[in-house]
């Protein structure tokens, strides 16, 4: 999973998972632009800009759900599943109505069914709110913000339902009836938003590929420089052998 954040002074930050690390690359690319943010990441990296700061959520190797800032001391466990019973996943951080929210799915203990939840991630966290629906597999869970509204797409893959996120969940469309029940303008906005997300994913993939090429070039130059220094050192020893007795 890769995330792209727009920063001040026309800078950008790409945050992504690699192995069990969360890494970041500052753009435009310059020396020292890549740095490690966290170790011990299993999966489900998600993030948003909230109150001017980058906030991340991710699942650790110990199956804790961690809420992070850019500084490591800001980390805190918001959900814990040490025995991997609930199988938390599908994490999505959302900034909405001056609040920070976490969407996630989990398996019901001792039952082979899944539910989707939303929970506020403030200093005094609210209780998890269960979204409508029970599923045989982990449900699709996606938030889309357009025109001052927030929409949730929730459900089994291919059978998602669209909700408008207000104080209560307002079902706008079911199964494949979006064209009939959704205003055409709203549907166009959602289609455009999806296309923008896909384009951003392509841009992130290109940036990571170009960064890797530059990193390999830098490593080769370093290796060539090291070999040149060794060669010069050997040549000097041959040309100017140490005096006997010295």
Secondary structure, DSSP 4 states (H G I P E B T S, - for coil): -EEEEE-STT-EEEEEEETTEEEEEEES--TT-EEEEEE-EEEEEEEEEETTEEEEEEEETTSEEEEE-SSGGG-EEEEE-TT-SS--EEEEEEEETTEEEEEEEEEPTTSS-EEEEEEE-SSSPPPPEEPS--BSSPPEEEEEEETTEEEEEEESTT--EEEEESSSEEEEE-TT-HHHHS-HHHHHHHHHHHHHHHHHHHHHHHHHHHHHHHHHHHHHHHHHHHHHHHHHHHHHHHHTPPPTT-
